[in-house]
């Protein structure tokens, strides 16, 4: 299931944990745990600060309204 999650992240796009959970046939809580594990393992990394990149980002409005509630990941 971890490999499937990595493939979803590599495919790109914006996915909520509930959507990832449905695709993987599991719970959002397990997806969150797997994301944390993958990050600790060094297979993915979280965006901490988008900086000027937010200017073209489709999530910029949501980030400004509720800072810290949106997490973005990328594979290494």
C-alpha positions as a Markdown table, in Angstrom:
| # | Residue | x | y | z |
|---|---|---|---|---|
| 1 | Unk | 0.0 | 0.0 | 0.0 |
| 2 | Unk | 2.9 | 2.3 | 0.6 |
| 3 | Unk | 4.1 | 1.8 | -3.0 |
| 4 | Unk | 0.6 | 2.7 | -4.2 |
| 5 | Unk | 0.7 | 5.9 | -2.1 |
| 6 | Unk | 4.1 | 6.9 | -3.5 |
| 7 | Unk | 2.7 | 6.3 | -7.0 |
| 8 | Unk | -0.2 | 8.6 | -6.3 |
| 9 | Unk | 2.1 | 11.3 | -5.0 |
| 10 | Unk | 4.4 | 10.9 | -8.1 |
| 11 | Unk | 1.4 | 11.2 | -10.4 |
| 12 | Unk | 0.9 | 14.7 | -9.1 |
| 13 | Unk | -2.2 | 16.8 | -8.7 |
| 14 | Unk | -4.0 | 17.8 | -5.6 |
| 15 | Unk | -5.4 | 15.1 | -3.4 |
| 16 | Unk | -7.0 | 15.2 | 0.0 |
| 17 | Unk | -6.3 | 12.4 | 2.4 |
| 18 | Unk | -9.9 | 11.2 | 2.2 |
| 19 | Unk | -9.5 | 10.9 | -1.6 |
| 20 | Unk | -6.2 | 9.0 | -1.2 |
| 21 | Unk | -7.8 | 6.8 | 1.4 |
| 22 | Unk | -10.7 | 5.9 | -1.0 |
| 23 | Unk | -8.3 | 5.1 | -3.8 |
| 24 | Unk | -6.2 | 2.9 | -1.5 |
| 25 | Unk | -9.1 | 1.3 | 0.2 |
| 26 | Unk | -8.2 | 2.5 | 3.7 |
| 27 | Unk | -8.9 | 5.3 | 6.2 |
| 28 | Unk | -7.6 | 8.9 | 6.1 |
| 29 | Unk | -5.9 | 8.3 | 9.4 |
| 30 | Unk | -3.9 | 5.5 | 7.9 |
| 31 | Unk | -2.9 | 7.6 | 4.9 |
| 32 | Unk | -1.7 | 10.3 | 7.4 |
| 33 | Unk | 0.3 | 7.7 | 9.2 |
| 34 | Unk | 1.8 | 6.4 | 6.0 |
| 35 | Unk | 2.7 | 9.9 | 4.8 |
| 36 | Unk | 4.5 | 10.5 | 8.1 |
| 37 | Unk | 6.4 | 7.2 | 7.8 |
| 38 | Unk | 7.4 | 8.0 | 4.2 |
| 39 | Unk | 8.7 | 11.4 | 5.2 |
| 40 | Unk | 10.7 | 9.9 | 8.1 |
| 41 | Unk | 12.1 | 7.3 | 5.7 |
| 42 | Unk | 13.2 | 10.1 | 3.3 |
| 43 | Unk | 11.0 | 8.9 | 0.4 |
| 44 | Unk | 8.9 | 12.1 | 0.3 |
| 45 | Unk | 9.3 | 15.6 | 1.7 |
| 46 | Unk | 6.8 | 18.1 | 2.8 |
| 47 | Unk | 6.7 | 21.7 | 1.5 |
| 48 | Unk | 7.3 | 23.9 | 4.5 |
| 49 | Unk | 7.0 | 27.3 | 2.8 |
| 50 | Unk | 6.0 | 27.9 | -0.8 |
| 51 | Unk | 7.5 | 31.3 | -0.8 |
| 52 | Unk | 7.0 | 33.2 | -4.0 |
| 53 | Unk | 5.8 | 30.0 | -5.6 |
| 54 | Unk | 2.3 | 30.6 | -4.1 |
| 55 | Unk | 1.6 | 33.3 | -6.7 |
| 56 | Unk | 0.7 | 30.7 | -9.2 |
| 57 | Unk | -0.6 | 28.1 | -6.8 |
| 58 | Unk | -4.3 | 27.0 | -6.8 |
| 59 | Unk | -4.2 | 26.5 | -3.1 |
| 60 | Unk | -3.0 | 30.0 | -2.1 |
| 61 | Unk | -6.4 | 31.2 | -1.0 |
| 62 | Unk | -6.9 | 28.2 | 1.3 |
| 63 | Unk | -3.4 | 28.5 | 2.7 |
| 64 | Unk | -4.0 | 32.2 | 3.6 |
| 65 | Unk | -7.4 | 31.5 | 5.2 |
| 66 | Unk | -6.2 | 28.5 | 7.4 |
| 67 | Unk | -2.4 | 28.6 | 7.6 |
| 68 | Unk | -0.9 | 25.3 | 8.6 |
| 69 | Unk | -3.9 | 23.1 | 7.7 |
| 70 | Unk | -2.8 | 22.2 | 4.2 |
| 71 | Unk | 0.1 | 19.9 | 3.7 |
| 72 | Unk | 1.8 | 19.4 | 0.4 |
| 73 | Unk | 4.1 | 16.5 | -0.4 |
| 74 | Unk | 6.5 | 15.6 | -3.2 |
| 75 | Unk | 8.5 | 12.4 | -3.9 |
| 76 | Unk | 12.2 | 12.5 | -3.9 |
